[in-house]
Amino acid sequence: MNALIEFRQVCKVYHMGDTDVWAANHISMQIYQGEFVAIVGQSGSGKSTCMNIIGCLDVPTSGTYLLDGRDVGQMNKNELAEIRNEKLGFIFQQYNLLPKLTLLENVEVPLMYAGVPRGERRERARIALEMVGLGDKLRHKPSQLSGGQQQRVSIARALVGEPAVILADEPTGALDSRTGREVLGLLKKLHEAGNTVVLITHDNFIAVQAQRIIRLEDGRVIYDGPADRPEAVVTPQLAGEGGAAV
């Protein structure tokens, strides 16, 4: 079975004056259809760089990134925008909802860019909002909702295009712990329904909700395996020199 997401020795180097900063340092990994994977690491670990590359918002300096078998590094800006629309559903920490639009209209936005006819996109947006428990608030504006409800709208917006990958970047970062648990529960339900979910986080508690953890440090993968192993959540600082997390 071919990987849905595959990094082959991916590097991303930023030139800062006379210094080269290796945000991604020969990262190789594979994520398959139907998996729930957390990419975890502290600030500066490379997780945001990986998210940007997976999300076709950036391309590697060297190495190869394949999304559903297509080499993203060879694409121009229009092709990148097209594959983002076709294959990816984004959930961000800051919900990025348009305040003047209703919830239904917010969820319709990706379908408008994809050229879906009005009647079909309305129906698909309604179904997506019902899936996240907001079917009774279609005409509300974002300002009328709690933070957790707004994040549910952003999840519905990510789902509406039936993407190959749901890419969630710190999706609970702006929420209190109880609401965060509800959002994580919803992501788990989406995974159980067959969706591929890639969760980007710095938080071990959140990461272990996934099936599998890919832990990064200094642009390198230091752990890739099941989330329920003790070494999955051991940081290098805690593990000691040559510790289990490496």
Accessible surface in RSA format (square Angstrom, percent):
REM  Atomic radii and reference values for relative SASA: ProtOr
REM  Chains: A
REM  Algorithm: Lee & Richards
REM  Probe-radius: 1.40
REM  Slices: 20
REM RES _ NUM      All-atoms   Total-Side   Main-Chain    Non-polar    All polar
REM                ABS   REL    ABS   REL    ABS   REL    ABS   REL    ABS   REL
RES MET A   1   182.14  94.3 104.60  69.2  77.54 184.6  88.59  75.3  93.55 123.9
RES ASN A   2   140.70  97.0 121.13 117.1  19.57  47.1  29.04  69.9 111.66 107.9
RES ALA A   3    11.57  10.6   0.00   0.0  11.57  26.3   0.00   0.0  11.57  30.6
RES LEU A   4    10.99   6.1   8.34   6.0   2.65   6.7  10.77   7.6   0.22   0.6
RES ILE A   5     0.00   0.0   0.00   0.0   0.00   0.0   0.00   0.0   0.00   0.0
RES GLU A   6    26.15  15.0  26.15  19.8   0.00   0.0   0.78   1.5  25.37  20.7
RES PHE A   7     2.42   1.2   0.00   0.0   2.42   6.3   0.00   0.0   2.42   6.9
RES ARG A   8   122.08  51.3 118.61  60.5   3.46   8.2  40.52  55.4  81.55  49.4
RES GLN A   9    95.69  53.5  94.03  68.7   1.66   3.9  45.80  97.5  49.89  37.8
RES VAL A  10     0.00   0.0   0.00   0.0   0.00   0.0   0.00   0.0   0.00   0.0
RES CYS A  11     1.39   1.0   1.39   1.5   0.00   0.0   0.54   1.4   0.85   0.9
RES LYS A  12    26.28  12.8  26.28  16.1   0.00   0.0   4.06   3.7  22.22  23.7
RES VAL A  13    19.42  12.8  10.47   9.5   8.95  21.6  10.47   9.1   8.95  24.3
RES TYR A  14    84.27  39.3  81.71  46.5   2.55   6.6  72.40  54.4  11.87  14.6
RES HIS A  15   134.23  73.4 105.94  73.6  28.28  72.4  78.54  80.9  55.69  64.8
RES MET A  16   120.12  62.2 106.18  70.3  13.94  33.2  94.15  80.0  25.97  34.4
RES GLY A  17    79.42  97.9   0.00   N/A  79.42  97.9  44.83 123.0  34.60  77.5
RES ASP A  18   158.61 111.1 115.94 115.4  42.67 100.9  41.84  98.5 116.76 116.4
RES THR A  19    80.25  57.1  76.47  77.5   3.78   9.0  48.39  65.0  31.86  48.2
RES ASP A  20    77.32  54.2  58.83  58.6  18.49  43.7  10.61  25.0  66.71  66.5
RES VAL A  21    66.31  43.6  63.36  57.4   2.95   7.1  66.31  57.6   0.00   0.0
RES TRP A  22   110.11  44.2  96.11  46.5  13.99  32.9  81.01  43.2  29.09  47.2
RES ALA A  23    17.35  16.0  10.43  16.1   6.93  15.8  17.35  24.4   0.00   0.0
RES ALA A  24     0.00   0.0   0.00   0.0   0.00   0.0   0.00   0.0   0.00   0.0
RES ASN A  25    24.41  16.8  23.15  22.4   1.27   3.0   0.00   0.0  24.41  23.6
RES HIS A  26    93.29  51.0  78.27  54.4  15.02  38.4  46.66  48.1  46.63  54.3
RES ILE A  27     1.61   0.9   0.01   0.0   1.60   3.9   1.61   1.2   0.00   0.0
RES SER A  28    54.92  46.4  38.01  50.7  16.91  39.0  35.11  74.8  19.81  27.8
RES MET A  29     8.94   4.6   0.46   0.3   8.49  20.2   7.59   6.5   1.35   1.8
RES GLN A  30    70.43  39.4  66.92  48.9   3.50   8.3  15.58  33.2  54.84  41.6
RES ILE A  31     0.00   0.0   0.00   0.0   0.00   0.0   0.00   0.0   0.00   0.0
RES TYR A  32    60.01  28.0  60.01  34.1   0.00   0.0  38.89  29.2  21.12  26.0
RES GLN A  33   103.17  57.7  85.54  62.5  17.64  42.0  48.84 104.0  54.33  41.2
RES GLY A  34    24.99  30.8   0.00   N/A  24.99  30.8  14.82  40.7  10.17  22.8
RES GLU A  35    35.76  20.5  35.13  26.6   0.63   1.5  16.01  31.0  19.75  16.1
RES PHE A  36     2.69   1.3   2.67   1.7   0.01   0.0   2.67   1.6   0.01   0.0
RES VAL A  37     0.00   0.0   0.00   0.0   0.00   0.0   0.00   0.0   0.00   0.0
RES ALA A  38     0.00   0.0   0.00   0.0   0.00   0.0   0.00   0.0   0.00   0.0
RES ILE A  39     0.20   0.1   0.20   0.2   0.00   0.0   0.20   0.1   0.00   0.0
RES VAL A  40     0.15   0.1   0.15   0.1   0.00   0.0   0.15   0.1   0.00   0.0
RES GLY A  41     1.41   1.7   0.00   N/A   1.41   1.7   1.41   3.9   0.00   0.0
RES GLN A  42    98.87  55.3  97.02  70.9   1.85   4.4  55.26 117.6  43.61  33.1
RES SER A  43   112.52  95.1  82.48 110.1  30.04  69.2  48.44 103.2  64.08  89.8
RES GLY A  44    70.34  86.7   0.00   N/A  70.34  86.7  41.63 114.3  28.71  64.3
RES SER A  45     5.58   4.7   2.93   3.9   2.65   6.1   5.19  11.1   0.39   0.5
RES GLY A  46     8.08  10.0   0.00   N/A   8.08  10.0   4.99  13.7   3.09   6.9
RES LYS A  47    18.66   9.1  18.31  11.2   0.34   0.8   4.78   4.3  13.88  14.8
RES SER A  48    65.76  55.6  64.21  85.7   1.56   3.6  37.04  78.9  28.73  40.2
RES THR A  49    14.37  10.2  12.78  13.0   1.59   3.8   1.45   1.9  12.92  19.5
RES CYS A  50     0.16   0.1   0.16   0.2   0.00   0.0   0.00   0.0   0.16   0.2
RES MET A  51    12.04   6.2  12.04   8.0   0.00   0.0  11.19   9.5   0.85   1.1
RES ASN A  52    45.22  31.2  45.22  43.7   0.00   0.0   2.04   4.9  43.18  41.7
RES ILE A  53     0.00   0.0   0.00   0.0   0.00   0.0   0.00   0.0   0.00   0.0
RES ILE A  54     0.00   0.0   0.00   0.0   0.00   0.0   0.00   0.0   0.00   0.0
RES GLY A  55     0.00   0.0   0.00   N/A   0.00   0.0   0.00   0.0   0.00   0.0
RES CYS A  56     0.32   0.2   0.00   0.0   0.32   0.7   0.00   0.0   0.32   0.3
RES LEU A  57    87.42  48.7  53.70  38.4  33.72  84.8  56.62  39.8  30.79  82.9
RES ASP A  58    36.41  25.5  31.09  30.9   5.32  12.6  11.64  27.4  24.77  24.7
RES VAL A  59    45.66  30.0  45.66  41.3   0.00   0.0  45.66  39.7   0.00   0.0
RES PRO A  60    18.69  13.6   2.79   2.5  15.90  57.8   2.79   2.3  15.90  98.8
RES THR A  61    76.38  54.3  43.19  43.8  33.19  79.1  47.26  63.5  29.12  44.0
RES SER A  62    57.43  48.5  49.31  65.8   8.12  18.7  45.20  96.3  12.23  17.1
RES GLY A  63    42.70  52.7   0.00   N/A  42.70  52.7  13.14  36.1  29.56  66.2
RES THR A  64    37.83  26.9  36.28  36.8   1.55   3.7   7.37   9.9  30.46  46.0
RES TYR A  65     0.13   0.1   0.00   0.0   0.13   0.3   0.00   0.0   0.13   0.2
RES LEU A  66    26.22  14.6  26.04  18.6   0.18   0.4  26.04  18.3   0.18   0.5
RES LEU A  67     0.00   0.0   0.00   0.0   0.00   0.0   0.00   0.0   0.00   0.0
RES ASP A  68    66.03  46.3  48.40  48.2  17.62  41.7   3.31   7.8  62.71  62.5
RES GLY A  69    56.70  69.9   0.00   N/A  56.70  69.9  29.25  80.3  27.45  61.5
RES ARG A  70    92.38  38.8  88.54  45.1   3.83   9.1  43.57  59.5  48.81  29.6
RES ASP A  71    48.67  34.1  38.86  38.7   9.80  23.2  17.67  41.6  31.00  30.9
RES VAL A  72     0.00   0.0   0.00   0.0   0.00   0.0   0.00   0.0   0.00   0.0
RES GLY A  73    34.64  42.7   0.00   N/A  34.64  42.7  11.04  30.3  23.60  52.9
RES GLN A  74   147.31  82.4 116.21  84.9  31.10  74.0  41.23  87.8 106.07  80.5
RES MET A  75    26.55  13.7  11.41   7.6  15.13  36.0  12.22  10.4  14.32  19.0
RES ASN A  76    88.01  60.7  76.95  74.4  11.06  26.6  43.58 104.9  44.44  42.9
RES LYS A  77   179.33  87.5 171.80 105.4   7.53  17.9 115.55 104.0  63.78  67.9
RES ASN A  78   122.25  84.3 115.57 111.7   6.67  16.1  26.25  63.2  96.00  92.8
RES GLU A  79    72.10  41.4  71.40  54.0   0.71   1.7  19.84  38.4  52.26  42.7
RES LEU A  80    21.09  11.7  21.09  15.1   0.00   0.0  21.09  14.8   0.00   0.0
RES ALA A  81    43.85  40.3  40.09  61.9   3.76   8.6  40.75  57.4   3.11   8.2
RES GLU A  82    93.20  53.5  86.43  65.4   6.76  16.1  31.08  60.1  62.12  50.7
RES ILE A  83     0.00   0.0   0.00   0.0   0.00   0.0   0.00   0.0   0.00   0.0
RES ARG A  84    63.74  26.8  61.86  31.5   1.88   4.5   9.23  12.6  54.51  33.0
RES ASN A  85    65.18  45.0  45.28  43.8  19.90  47.9  11.08  26.7  54.10  52.3
RES GLU A  86    83.83  48.1  63.50  48.0  20.33  48.4  39.76  76.9  44.07  36.0
RES LYS A  87    43.99  21.5  43.99  27.0   0.00   0.0   8.98   8.1  35.02  37.3
RES LEU A  88    11.34   6.3   0.00   0.0  11.34  28.5   0.00   0.0  11.34  30.5
RES GLY A  89     4.16   5.1   0.00   N/A   4.16   5.1   4.16  11.4   0.00   0.0
RES PHE A  90    36.35  18.2  30.35  18.8   6.00  15.6  30.35  18.4   6.00  17.2
RES ILE A  91     0.31   0.2   0.00   0.0   0.31   0.7   0.00   0.0   0.31   0.8
RES PHE A  92    54.75  27.4  54.75  33.9   0.00   0.0  54.75  33.2   0.00   0.0
RES GLN A  93    63.17  35.3  61.87  45.2   1.30   3.1  11.05  23.5  52.12  39.5
RES GLN A  94   109.87  61.4 108.55  79.3   1.32   3.2  55.04 117.2  54.83  41.6
RES TYR A  95    30.63  14.3  28.66  16.3   1.97   5.1  23.52  17.7   7.11   8.8
RES ASN A  96    87.81  60.6  62.46  60.4  25.35  61.0  28.85  69.4  58.96  57.0
RES LEU A  97    21.88  12.2   2.47   1.8  19.41  48.8   2.47   1.7  19.41  52.2
RES LEU A  98    88.11  49.1  88.11  63.0   0.00   0.0  88.11  61.9   0.00   0.0
RES PRO A  99    97.11  70.8  88.54  80.7   8.58  31.2  89.15  73.6   7.96  49.5
RES LYS A 100   178.48  87.1 163.96 100.6  14.52  34.6 109.27  98.3  69.21  73.7
RES LEU A 101    54.46  30.3  54.46  39.0   0.00   0.0  54.46  38.3   0.00   0.0
RES THR A 102    17.25  12.3  17.25  17.5   0.00   0.0  17.25  23.2   0.00   0.0
RES LEU A 103     0.00   0.0   0.00   0.0   0.00   0.0   0.00   0.0   0.00   0.0
RES LEU A 104     5.59   3.1   5.59   4.0   0.00   0.0   5.59   3.9   0.00   0.0
RES GLU A 105    53.21  30.5  51.83  39.2   1.38   3.3  11.90  23.0  41.31  33.7
RES ASN A 106     1.14   0.8   0.90   0.9   0.24   0.6   0.00   0.0   1.14   1.1
RES VAL A 107     0.00   0.0   0.00   0.0   0.00   0.0   0.00   0.0   0.00   0.0
RES GLU A 108     4.28   2.5   4.28   3.2   0.00   0.0   1.79   3.5   2.49   2.0
RES VAL A 109    30.33  20.0  30.33  27.5   0.00   0.0  30.33  26.4   0.00   0.0
RES PRO A 110    33.75  24.6  29.96  27.3   3.79  13.8  32.24  26.6   1.50   9.3
RES LEU A 111     3.69   2.1   3.69   2.6   0.00   0.0   3.69   2.6   0.00   0.0
RES MET A 112   107.06  55.4  88.94  58.9  18.12  43.1  75.37  64.1  31.69  42.0
RES TYR A 113   171.48  80.1 139.62  79.4  31.87  82.9  96.69  72.7  74.79  92.2
RES ALA A 114    62.36  57.3  26.47  40.9  35.88  81.6  35.09  49.4  27.26  72.2
RES GLY A 115    61.32  75.6   0.00   N/A  61.32  75.6  34.80  95.5  26.52  59.4
RES VAL A 116    22.04  14.5  17.62  16.0   4.42  10.6  19.68  17.1   2.35   6.4
RES PRO A 117    89.77  65.4  79.03  72.0  10.75  39.1  89.77  74.1   0.00   0.0
RES ARG A 118   150.92  63.4 144.78  73.8   6.15  14.6  49.17  67.2 101.75  61.7
RES GLY A 119    54.91  67.7   0.00   N/A  54.91  67.7  41.42 113.7  13.50  30.2
RES GLU A 120    84.47  48.5  72.72  55.0  11.75  28.0  35.36  68.4  49.11  40.1
RES ARG A 121    42.11  17.7  42.11  21.5   0.00   0.0   0.00   0.0  42.11  25.5
RES ARG A 122    59.95  25.2  58.75  29.9   1.20   2.9  29.69  40.6  30.26  18.3
RES GLU A 123    78.87  45.3  76.65  58.0   2.22   5.3  42.50  82.2  36.37  29.7
RES ARG A 124    57.52  24.1  53.93  27.5   3.59   8.5  28.24  38.6  29.28  17.7
RES ALA A 125     0.00   0.0   0.00   0.0   0.00   0.0   0.00   0.0   0.00   0.0
RES ARG A 126    75.76  31.8  75.76  38.6   0.00   0.0  33.44  45.7  42.33  25.7
RES ILE A 127    77.70  44.2  77.62  57.8   0.09   0.2  77.62  55.9   0.09   0.2
RES ALA A 128     3.89   3.6   3.18   4.9   0.72   1.6   3.78   5.3   0.11   0.3
RES LEU A 129     0.00   0.0   0.00   0.0   0.00   0.0   0.00   0.0   0.00   0.0
RES GLU A 130    88.72  50.9  70.41  53.3  18.31  43.6  24.72  47.8  64.00  52.3
RES MET A 131   103.10  53.4  73.50  48.6  29.60  70.5  65.68  55.8  37.42  49.6
RES VAL A 132     1.07   0.7   0.11   0.1   0.96   2.3   1.01   0.9   0.06   0.2
RES GLY A 133    56.57  69.8   0.00   N/A  56.57  69.8  32.63  89.6  23.93  53.6
RES LEU A 134     4.39   2.4   4.39   3.1   0.00   0.0   4.39   3.1   0.00   0.0
RES GLY A 135    27.09  33.4   0.00   N/A  27.09  33.4   9.13  25.1  17.96  40.2
RES ASP A 136   112.46  78.8  77.03  76.7  35.44  83.8  50.80 119.6  61.66  61.5
RES LYS A 137    48.65  23.7  48.20  29.6   0.45   1.1  16.39  14.8  32.26  34.4
RES LEU A 138    32.37  18.0  29.94  21.4   2.43   6.1  29.94  21.0   2.43   6.5
RES ARG A 139   154.25  64.8 139.93  71.3  14.32  34.1  70.29  96.1  83.96  50.9
RES HIS A 140    59.10  32.3  57.32  39.8   1.78   4.6  34.01  35.0  25.10  29.2
RES LYS A 141    76.80  37.5  76.80  47.1   0.00   0.0  32.93  29.6  43.87  46.7
RES PRO A 142     7.29   5.3   7.23   6.6   0.05   0.2   7.29   6.0   0.00   0.0
RES SER A 143   101.74  86.0  64.19  85.7  37.55  86.5  53.70 114.3  48.05  67.3
RES GLN A 144   113.63  63.5  78.96  57.7  34.67  82.5  36.23  77.1  77.40  58.7
RES LEU A 145    14.73   8.2   0.00   0.0  14.73  37.0   2.33   1.6  12.40  33.4
RES SER A 146    65.12  55.0  49.92  66.6  15.20  35.0  53.33 113.6  11.78  16.5
RES GLY A 147    28.07  34.6   0.00   N/A  28.07  34.6  14.87  40.8  13.20  29.6
RES GLY A 148     6.46   8.0   0.00   N/A   6.46   8.0   3.97  10.9   2.50   5.6
RES GLN A 149    50.19  28.1  49.40  36.1   0.79   1.9  12.81  27.3  37.38  28.3
RES GLN A 150    36.59  20.5  36.59  26.7   0.00   0.0   0.00   0.0  36.59  27.8
RES GLN A 151     0.00   0.0   0.00   0.0   0.00   0.0   0.00   0.0   0.00   0.0
RES ARG A 152    54.36  22.8  54.36  27.7   0.00   0.0   6.55   9.0  47.81  29.0
RES VAL A 153     0.00   0.0   0.00   0.0   0.00   0.0   0.00   0.0   0.00   0.0
RES SER A 154     0.00   0.0   0.00   0.0   0.00   0.0   0.00   0.0   0.00   0.0
RES ILE A 155     0.22   0.1   0.22   0.2   0.00   0.0   0.22   0.2   0.00   0.0
RES ALA A 156     0.00   0.0   0.00   0.0   0.00   0.0   0.00   0.0   0.00   0.0
RES ARG A 157    33.98  14.3  31.26  15.9   2.72   6.5  12.35  16.9  21.63  13.1
RES ALA A 158     6.05   5.6   0.08   0.1   5.97  13.6   3.84   5.4   2.21   5.9
RES LEU A 159    15.36   8.6   9.19   6.6   6.16  15.5   9.19   6.5   6.16  16.6
RES VAL A 160     5.72   3.8   0.23   0.2   5.49  13.2   4.38   3.8   1.34   3.6
RES GLY A 161    27.57  34.0   0.00   N/A  27.57  34.0  12.91  35.4  14.66  32.8
RES GLU A 162   139.78  80.2 112.61  85.2  27.16  64.7  45.17  87.4  94.60  77.2
RES PRO A 163    17.20  12.5   3.43   3.1  13.78  50.1   3.67   3.0  13.53  84.1
RES ALA A 164    24.23  22.3  11.48  17.7  12.75  29.0  20.63  29.1   3.60   9.5
RES VAL A 165     0.17   0.1   0.00   0.0   0.17   0.4   0.17   0.2   0.00   0.0
RES ILE A 166     1.09   0.6   1.09   0.8   0.00   0.0   1.09   0.8   0.00   0.0
RES LEU A 167     1.29   0.7   0.28   0.2   1.01   2.5   0.28   0.2   1.01   2.7
RES ALA A 168     0.00   0.0   0.00   0.0   0.00   0.0   0.00   0.0   0.00   0.0
RES ASP A 169    32.77  23.0  32.77  32.6   0.00   0.0   0.65   1.5  32.13  32.0
RES GLU A 170    25.32  14.5  24.09  18.2   1.23   2.9  17.41  33.7   7.91   6.5
RES PRO A 171     0.59   0.4   0.32   0.3   0.28   1.0   0.32   0.3   0.28   1.7
RES THR A 172    11.98   8.5   6.94   7.0   5.03  12.0   4.21   5.7   7.76  11.7
RES GLY A 173    44.63  55.0   0.00   N/A  44.63  55.0  16.63  45.6  28.00  62.7
RES ALA A 174    48.79  44.9  12.92  19.9  35.87  81.6  23.93  33.7  24.86  65.9
RES LEU A 175    26.39  14.7   3.21   2.3  23.18  58.3   7.23   5.1  19.15  51.5
RES ASP A 176    89.16  62.5  71.84  71.5  17.31  40.9  51.12 120.3  38.03  37.9
RES SER A 177    83.12  70.2  65.35  87.2  17.76  40.9  47.58 101.3  35.54  49.8
RES ARG A 178   142.78  59.9 142.09  72.4   0.69   1.7  61.28  83.8  81.50  49.4
RES THR A 179    14.80  10.5  14.80  15.0   0.00   0.0   8.60  11.6   6.20   9.4
RES GLY A 180     4.90   6.0   0.00   N/A   4.90   6.0   4.90  13.5   0.00   0.0
RES ARG A 181   127.10  53.4 117.85  60.1   9.25  22.0  47.22  64.5  79.88  48.4
RES GLU A 182    74.06  42.5  62.98  47.6  11.08  26.4  34.06  65.9  40.00  32.7
RES VAL A 183     0.58   0.4   0.58   0.5   0.00   0.0   0.58   0.5   0.00   0.0
RES LEU A 184     7.47   4.2   7.47   5.3   0.00   0.0   7.47   5.2   0.00   0.0
RES GLY A 185    27.60  34.0   0.00   N/A  27.60  34.0  26.00  71.4   1.60   3.6
RES LEU A 186    14.93   8.3  12.21   8.7   2.72   6.8  13.41   9.4   1.51   4.1
RES LEU A 187     0.00   0.0   0.00   0.0   0.00   0.0   0.00   0.0   0.00   0.0
RES LYS A 188    75.09  36.6  75.09  46.1   0.00   0.0  38.21  34.4  36.88  39.3
RES LYS A 189   139.19  67.9 133.91  82.2   5.28  12.6  76.77  69.1  62.42  66.5
RES LEU A 190     7.69   4.3   7.41   5.3   0.28   0.7   7.69   5.4   0.00   0.0
RES HIS A 191    30.75  16.8  26.61  18.5   4.14  10.6  15.80  16.3  14.95  17.4
RES GLU A 192   134.90  77.4  97.91  74.1  36.99  88.1  45.81  88.6  89.09  72.7
RES ALA A 193    82.45  75.8  38.13  58.8  44.32 100.8  51.28  72.2  31.17  82.6
RES GLY A 194    41.96  51.7   0.00   N/A  41.96  51.7  32.68  89.7   9.28  20.8
RES ASN A 195    35.47  24.5  31.05  30.0   4.41  10.6   5.13  12.3  30.34  29.3
RES THR A 196     1.47   1.0   0.00   0.0   1.47   3.5   0.00   0.0   1.47   2.2
RES VAL A 197     0.00   0.0   0.00   0.0   0.00   0.0   0.00   0.0   0.00   0.0
RES VAL A 198     0.00   0.0   0.00   0.0   0.00   0.0   0.00   0.0   0.00   0.0
RES LEU A 199     0.00   0.0   0.00   0.0   0.00   0.0   0.00   0.0   0.00   0.0
RES ILE A 200     0.44   0.2   0.44   0.3   0.00   0.0   0.44   0.3   0.00   0.0
RES THR A 201     0.24   0.2   0.24   0.2   0.00   0.0   0.22   0.3   0.02   0.0
RES HIS A 202    89.83  49.1  86.14  59.9   3.69   9.4  56.68  58.4  33.15  38.6
RES ASP A 203    48.11  33.7  43.88  43.7   4.23  10.0   7.20  16.9  40.91  40.8
RES ASN A 204    46.41  32.0  42.28  40.9   4.13  10.0  18.11  43.6  28.31  27.4
RES PHE A 205   114.73  57.4 107.02  66.3   7.72  20.1 112.49  68.2   2.24   6.4
RES ILE A 206    17.62  10.0  17.62  13.1   0.00   0.0  17.62  12.7   0.00   0.0
RES ALA A 207     0.00   0.0   0.00   0.0   0.00   0.0   0.00   0.0   0.00   0.0
RES VAL A 208    54.07  35.6  37.14  33.6  16.92  40.8  37.14  32.3  16.92  45.9
RES GLN A 209    41.91  23.4  32.19  23.5   9.72  23.1   3.06   6.5  38.85  29.5
RES ALA A 210     7.05   6.5   0.00   0.0   7.05  16.0   0.43   0.6   6.62  17.5
RES GLN A 211    98.06  54.8  78.98  57.7  19.09  45.4  37.55  79.9  60.52  45.9
RES ARG A 212    35.83  15.0  35.83  18.3   0.00   0.0  21.85  29.9  13.99   8.5
RES ILE A 213     0.00   0.0   0.00   0.0   0.00   0.0   0.00   0.0   0.00   0.0
RES ILE A 214     0.08   0.0   0.08   0.1   0.00   0.0   0.08   0.1   0.00   0.0
RES ARG A 215     6.12   2.6   6.12   3.1   0.00   0.0   1.23   1.7   4.89   3.0
RES LEU A 216     3.94   2.2   0.38   0.3   3.56   9.0   0.38   0.3   3.56   9.6
RES GLU A 217    53.30  30.6  51.19  38.7   2.12   5.0  18.82  36.4  34.48  28.2
RES ASP A 218   103.75  72.7  91.67  91.2  12.08  28.6  30.63  72.1  73.12  72.9
RES GLY A 219     0.70   0.9   0.00   N/A   0.70   0.9   0.00   0.0   0.70   1.6
RES ARG A 220   127.15  53.4 126.72  64.6   0.43   1.0  37.31  51.0  89.84  54.4
RES VAL A 221    48.26  31.8  21.69  19.6  26.56  64.0  21.69  18.9  26.56  72.0
RES ILE A 222    24.95  14.2  15.09  11.2   9.87  23.8  20.17  14.5   4.79  13.0
RES TYR A 223    20.71   9.7  14.52   8.3   6.19  16.1  20.62  15.5   0.09   0.1
RES ASP A 224    66.26  46.4  34.16  34.0  32.11  75.9  16.51  38.9  49.75  49.6
RES GLY A 225     8.15  10.0   0.00   N/A   8.15  10.0   8.15  22.4   0.00   0.0
RES PRO A 226    52.57  38.3  49.76  45.4   2.81  10.2  52.06  43.0   0.51   3.1
RES ALA A 227     8.70   8.0   3.93   6.1   4.77  10.9   4.02   5.7   4.69  12.4
RES ASP A 228   130.86  91.7  94.68  94.2  36.18  85.5  51.85 122.0  79.01  78.8
RES ARG A 229   116.65  49.0 113.28  57.7   3.37   8.0  22.10  30.2  94.55  57.3
RES PRO A 230   105.16  76.6  94.07  85.7  11.10  40.3 104.30  86.1   0.87   5.4
RES GLU A 231    48.26  27.7  47.20  35.7   1.06   2.5   8.45  16.4  39.81  32.5
RES ALA A 232     0.00   0.0   0.00   0.0   0.00   0.0   0.00   0.0   0.00   0.0
RES VAL A 233    51.10  33.6  45.07  40.8   6.03  14.5  45.07  39.2   6.03  16.3
RES VAL A 234    39.39  25.9  37.99  34.4   1.40   3.4  39.39  34.2   0.00   0.0
RES THR A 235    22.71  16.1  22.71  23.0   0.00   0.0  19.49  26.2   3.22   4.9
RES PRO A 236    29.52  21.5  22.50  20.5   7.02  25.5  23.57  19.5   5.95  37.0
RES GLN A 237   144.22  80.6 111.75  81.7  32.47  77.3  69.27 147.4  74.95  56.8
RES LEU A 238   146.63  81.7 115.88  82.9  30.74  77.3 118.22  83.0  28.41  76.4
RES ALA A 239    28.67  26.4   0.99   1.5  27.68  63.0   7.36  10.4  21.32  56.5
RES GLY A 240    38.76  47.8   0.00   N/A  38.76  47.8  34.35  94.3   4.41   9.9
RES GLU A 241   188.42 108.2 144.10 109.0  44.31 105.5  67.13 129.9 121.28  99.0
RES GLY A 242    70.97  87.5   0.00   N/A  70.97  87.5  33.58  92.1  37.39  83.7
RES GLY A 243    12.98  16.0   0.00   N/A  12.98  16.0   9.18  25.2   3.80   8.5
RES ALA A 244    71.98  66.2  43.44  67.0  28.54  64.9  56.34  79.3  15.64  41.4
RES ALA A 245     0.18   0.2   0.00   0.0   0.18   0.4   0.00   0.0   0.18   0.5
RES VAL A 246   117.92  77.6  78.15  70.7  39.77  95.8  88.22  76.7  29.70  80.6
END  Absolute sums over single chains surface
CHAIN  1 A    11751.0       9128.9       2622.1       6020.7       5730.3
END  Absolute sums over all chains
TOTAL         11751.0       9128.9       2622.1       6020.7       5730.3
